């Protein structure tokens, strides 16, 4: 049971850092030279951890939406966007905050799921329907998703790891190659 509580605590600290850009010791995530690896625990079937994570994600989405990204718009010195996909089973909109890298007019995401053996639900939803919506600060736009081919992934991976070093930790946790997702805007931002 102490192990379960440790996972919940670590998850809360990581979500706090995602929303507020702070470390568990209360310090701000500063320059990359001061970056401290803080990879969240690998997802498990722990219901308490799952509910804690869901609550933290909903809080992050709400704060980001209410403040136009002023709160929750950056984490670990990386920009955050809100991705809204259509649930492949329910058809309902599903929104999640994700770190992104901007490459020209493309938004690049990593479907890491903290190194779990399965893909994150948002990625599976995009595979079923590649049309989605993103909010970047106050801008909302429609996008089409595509998974990067091996050459594009090998070009982008070092940039993504430089932005968020824990992606490398996640890749060592799993046998699957973590997908890199390219989001291309379809319409002008409103």
C-alpha positions in Angstrom: 0.0 0.0 0.0 2.9 2.4 0.7 4.0 1.8 -2.9 0.6 2.9 -4.2 0.8 6.0 -2.1 4.2 6.8 -3.5 2.8 6.5 -7.0 0.0 8.9 -6.2 2.4 11.3 -4.6 4.7 11.2 -7.6 1.8 11.7 -10.0 0.5 14.7 -8.0 4.0 16.3 -8.0 4.3 15.7 -11.8 0.9 17.2 -12.4 1.7 20.1 -10.2 4.8 20.7 -12.3 2.8 20.4 -15.5 0.3 23.0 -14.4 2.5 25.4 -12.5 6.0 24.7 -13.9 7.3 23.9 -10.4 9.3 21.0 -8.9 8.2 18.9 -5.9 10.8 20.8 -3.7 8.9 24.0 -4.5 11.5 25.4 -6.9 10.6 26.6 -10.4 11.7 24.6 -13.4 14.4 27.0 -14.6 17.1 26.9 -17.3 17.8 23.6 -18.9 21.1 23.4 -17.1 19.1 23.2 -13.8 16.6 20.8 -15.2 16.0 17.8 -12.9 14.7 14.6 -14.5 11.3 14.1 -12.9 9.7 11.4 -15.0 6.3 10.4 -13.7 5.7 6.8 -12.8 4.8 4.4 -15.5 1.0 4.0 -15.8 -0.4 1.1 -13.8 -3.8 -0.4 -13.2 -4.0 1.4 -9.8 -7.5 2.9 -9.7 -6.5 5.6 -7.1 -3.6 6.7 -9.3 -5.9 6.7 -12.4 -8.5 8.9 -10.7 -5.8 11.3 -9.3 -4.4 11.6 -12.8 -7.8 12.2 -14.3 -8.6 14.9 -11.8 -5.3 16.6 -12.4 -5.7 16.6 -16.1 -9.2 18.0 -15.8 -7.9 20.8 -13.5 -5.1 21.5 -16.0 -7.5 21.7 -18.9 -9.9 24.0 -17.0 -7.1 26.4 -15.8 -5.6 26.5 -19.3 -8.9 27.2 -20.9 -10.0 29.9 -18.3 -6.7 31.7 -18.5 -5.9 31.3 -22.2 -2.8 29.3 -21.3 -1.3 31.8 -18.8 -1.7 29.0 -16.2 -0.7 25.6 -17.6 0.7 27.0 -20.9 4.3 25.9 -20.1 5.7 23.0 -18.2 9.3 21.9 -17.8 10.4 24.9 -20.0 8.3 23.5 -22.8 5.1 24.9 -24.3 1.8 23.1 -23.7 -1.3 22.9 -26.0 -4.7 21.4 -25.4 -5.5 18.6 -27.9 -9.2 17.7 -28.4 -9.9 14.4 -30.2 -13.1 12.5 -30.8 -13.4 9.4 -28.7 -13.3 6.4 -31.0 -15.9 4.5 -29.0 -18.1 7.3 -27.6 -17.7 10.0 -30.2 -17.4 12.5 -27.3 -14.7 15.2 -27.4 -11.7 14.3 -25.2 -9.2 17.0 -24.2 -5.7 16.6 -22.8 -2.8 18.9 -22.2 0.4 17.9 -24.0 3.9 19.3 -24.5 4.6 20.3 -28.1 7.4 21.4 -30.4 6.7 23.9 -33.2 8.4 23.0 -36.5 7.5 25.5 -39.1 3.7 25.4 -39.3 3.5 21.9 -37.7 2.9 21.1 -34.0 4.9 18.0 -33.0 3.7 15.7 -30.1 5.1 12.6 -28.5 2.7 9.7 -27.7 4.9 8.5 -24.8 2.3 7.6 -22.2 5.2 7.8 -19.7 6.8 4.7 -21.3 3.8 2.4 -20.9 3.5 -0.7 -23.2 0.4 0.7 -24.8 -0.3 3.9 -26.7 -2.1 6.8 -25.0 -5.8 7.0 -25.7 -5.5 10.3 -27.5 -3.1 8.7 -30.0 -5.5 5.8 -30.6 -8.3 8.3 -31.1 -6.2 10.1 -33.7 -5.5 6.9 -35.5 -9.3 6.3 -35.7 -10.0 9.9 -36.8 -7.0 12.1 -37.6 -9.1 15.3 -37.4 -8.8 17.2 -34.1 -8.7 20.6 -32.5 -5.9 22.3 -30.6 -5.7 25.3 -28.4 -2.4 27.0 -28.2 -2.7 29.7 -25.6 -5.8 31.7 -26.9 -5.6 30.4 -30.5 -7.9 27.5 -31.4 -7.4 25.7 -34.7 -8.5 22.5 -36.5 -5.6 20.2 -37.3 -5.0 16.9 -39.1 -2.7 14.4 -37.5 -0.2 12.1 -39.0 2.4 9.8 -37.5 6.0 10.8 -38.4 7.8 8.3 -40.7 11.0 6.8 -39.4 13.2 9.4 -41.2 11.2 12.3 -39.9 11.0 10.7 -36.4 14.8 10.3 -36.3 15.2 14.0 -37.3 12.7 15.3 -34.7 13.6 12.9 -31.7 16.8 14.7 -30.6 14.9 18.1 -30.7 12.1 16.6 -28.6 14.5 15.1 -26.1 16.4 18.4 -25.9 13.0 20.1 -25.1 12.0 17.4 -22.5 14.7 14.9 -21.5 12.3 12.5 -19.9 11.2 11.3 -23.3 14.5 9.4 -23.4 13.6 7.8 -20.1 10.2 6.8 -21.4 11.7 5.2 -24.5 13.9 3.0 -22.2 10.8 1.8 -20.3 9.0 0.3 -23.3 9.7 -2.0 -26.2 7.4 -0.1 -28.5 8.9 2.8 -30.5 7.2 5.8 -29.1 5.3 7.6 -32.0 5.9 11.2 -32.9 2.7 12.9 -34.1 2.6 15.8 -36.6 -0.4 18.1 -36.3 -0.9 20.3 -39.4 -3.4 23.3 -39.1 -6.3 23.2 -41.5 -7.9 26.5 -40.9 -7.0 30.0 -39.7 -6.8 30.5 -36.0 -9.7 32.3 -34.4 
